Amino acid sequence: MGATLHQAVTLQFKATNNQAEYEALIAGLNFALSMAVKSIQVFSDSQLVVNQVNRAFETKDKVLKKYLQQAQSLISQFEDFSLTHIPREENQVADRLAKVGLPDLRRTQIFERPSFEYAEVYSEEHPPCWMDKILNYLKDGTQPDNRQEAKKLKLDCAKYTLINGELYRRSYAKPLTKCLRPEEAQDVMEAVHKGECGTHARGQSLVMRILRQGFFWPNIHKNAQVFVEKCSQCQYYADMQR
């Protein structure tokens, strides 16, 4: 027998029962992806969600269509997936948790807006960057027309997962790391290097501190070295030590 893990979701916005069922499904899929799960069996007492995801029912509601698209995007990241309907009386553990919640708030996710909105805002708020192709592929399967480029993108995307619209990099031996855009990376380097907790760490040391904080971007080593070289205080003390 494996371990039983509980995860709760609190919605701080108005939602119908069907929307709440989709939020629960999406949160569960994200939770599984964060643990690098490849094969998953999902059970739900919502006939509508089960039949829409399994394409037995047509989805006409505009909001539910957005939820369905997000769910399908997450489902595509599993090697094997199934969603089965079960009667509510056979789903008593989840039903009880939905009513009483979890005493450990660290295992409770709080959503202030629908989860599909998190996946939509990145393109409106940020300039283009290295994350866009990966985000577009994970979100709706968008890929280049060139076969070789599409194959390479698919292999690259296997290293990443989406959680509430945020991109995270997977690792076999370490926790997920949050991917940063250039402007976010600059802020993190500033804070880690010479912020309140900063110690003016040099090159590789700065990189290790950032990774331990749970952040990632492709050129982190090069960017950290350039950042340190531009730090006047670091260069001043480096000259004194020569």
Summary of the structure (lengths in Angstrom):
residues: 242
radius of gyration: 21.3
end to end distance: 61.3
largest distance: 74.5
contacts: 625
relative contact order: 0.10
helix: 53%
strand: 14%
